[in-house]
Amino acid sequence: MSTPAPQAALPDNIDGAVLKIAGVVVLGAIMSILDITVVNVALPTFQRVFADGGEELPYSLVAWTVTAYTLALATVIPLTGWAADRFGTKRLYMTAIGLFTLGSVLCAAATDINMLIAFRVLQGLGGGMLMPLGMTIMTRAAGPHRMGRLMAILGVPMMLGPILGPILGGLLIDNASWHWIFLINAPLGIAALIYAYRVLPKDAPVPSESFDFLGMLLLSPGLALFLFGISSLPGEGGDFGAPRVWLSVLAGIVLMVLFVFHSFRPKHPLLDLRLFANRNLTVSVITMFMFGAAFFGGLLLVPTYFIQVRGETTLMAGLLIAPQGIGAMLTMPIAGALVDKMPVGRIVPVGLLLIIAGMFPLTQIDAGTSYGLIIAALFVMGLGMGATMMPLFTSALKTLTNHEVARGSTLLNISQQIASSVGVAVMSVILTNQLNSSPTVAGSKGLPGLPDGLRETYAAIGSWTADGAALIQKLAVPQSVIDTGFVQAASAFATTYWVAWVLVVLTIIPALFLPRKHEEAHLLDEADLDDEGRPPVAMH
């Protein structure tokens, strides 16, 4: 048996050539991720500016501007690898930037909430390709031996998004208008297009496998129908027996079950569920899904609490939640370096414990909770988030062979986006139901736009706006009722956070099954190495 010649030592540091490409990838990822956190602080504004009549739109409805975006991200991720093989990564990356930019401009032109949600889907179809394509481009450039440092670089948008997004969104909404949280993407998109054209290597597309269109037609509508049914609960008074609720949920479940059975038939399925035979991947996906639903669903509520219960401006709300992003910024690079040296099973549980400790004070929140306590809690949650997300990605990918990496990456990315969509939908429904359980203000039933009357919680929340204050004056609502409404509204947020906190606690269970001993990377197994000893990687 012949012994393979030793390979030349590959550089451990991220060199200048890789950094140039990393700049393109990070800029694209920032555009995609920043847009999620920018919109988070805008939800109370959407409730008001798109209101029909005297009462603001339900929170569960405007939350679809986030859910629709993340569902679109999840939909397009599996398509990305096939399209990259067929059209080339550079060409597709530039197309994604163009689609995202066009969707952003159209969002700014929306005249009602349904139109905005539809354009957010278009925006998400472009944004959804940016991160997986970026991971493909970066992995090819850096090589698997620098996987931890690679993930740390790709984590930059994850760090900057929670810090800059809410602040930028608040600044634009308070000093210009909500339209500018989308229009700001136009110059960024143009700059990214020029940068990508000049820096990314030329395309050499080699069409390989067929695309599972039937799988996409089962999974995407199934998820959308399921979440639509859940999100319709507040509008139906919490009645699961309402046709719009149970029919949508049932249809969604049927389509998703059909998708699971279908996925084992084609050679190249939309999502390769056979990979769940890999224990590390399975545990990582379960842990990531539970963590993502709880953390990102709960994170959406914080700026809304500051704006609606505490009466802060959108900018101030963005500044107040920035410590969460700062905490993540501190631990994410450390976790990225540690994951190359120690088992992920010794890193992720620590991150989850930090999130549990940080989120618990939010379950006790009321209308007068100290800002210092909330800021400290958000900072600790950020520390935990930075020590959780990227190690989970890295652990799952390290144990896959080269020909499995593309499909494994798709499974991880789509699991994260679906978890975020589910978390946002569920948490917004819980919050809306809690707010709707408040008593009705006397004399408010039957008013224009208020057929069921004005809830005390919404009277309190609306008192911060000119229209809401005028309505309260018209109804001669006593100050004691407004004060009670604030107490009830804060309690609604606290109850929702209890649900998120319990889910994070439960996430500890699968996290304990993550590898606690050194893992050998298998990314070079069965690989056709290039001249520099790197395996070709594509996202599918």
Buried (B, 14 or more C-beta within 10 A) or exposed (E): EEEEEEEEEEEEEBEEEBBBBBBBBBBBBBBBBBBBBBBBBBBBBBBBBBBEEBBBBBBBBBBBBBBBBBBBBBBBBBBBBBBBBBBBBBBBBBBBBBBBBBBBBBBBEBEEBEBBBBBBBBBBBBBBBBBBBBBBBBBBBBBBBBBBBBBBBBBBBBBBBBBBBBBBBBBBBBEEEBBBBBBBBBEBBEEBBEBBEEBBEEBEBEEEBEBBEBBBBBBBBBBBBBBBBBBBBBBBEBEEEBEBBBEBBEBBBBBBEBBEEBBEEBEBBBBBBEBBEBEBBBBBBBBBBBBBBBBBBBBBBBBBBBBBBBBBBBBBBBBBBBBBBBBBBBBBBBBBBBBBEBBBBBBBBBBBBBBBBBBBBBBEBEBEBEEEEBBBBBBBBBBBBBBBBBBBBBBBBBBBBBEBBBBBBBBBBBBBBBBBBBBBBBBBBBBBBBBBBBEBBBEBEEBEEBEEBBBBBBBBBBBBBEEBEEBBEEBEBEEEBBEBBBBBBBBBBBBBBBBBBBBBBEBBEBBBBBBEEEBEBBBBEEBEEEEEBBBBBBBB
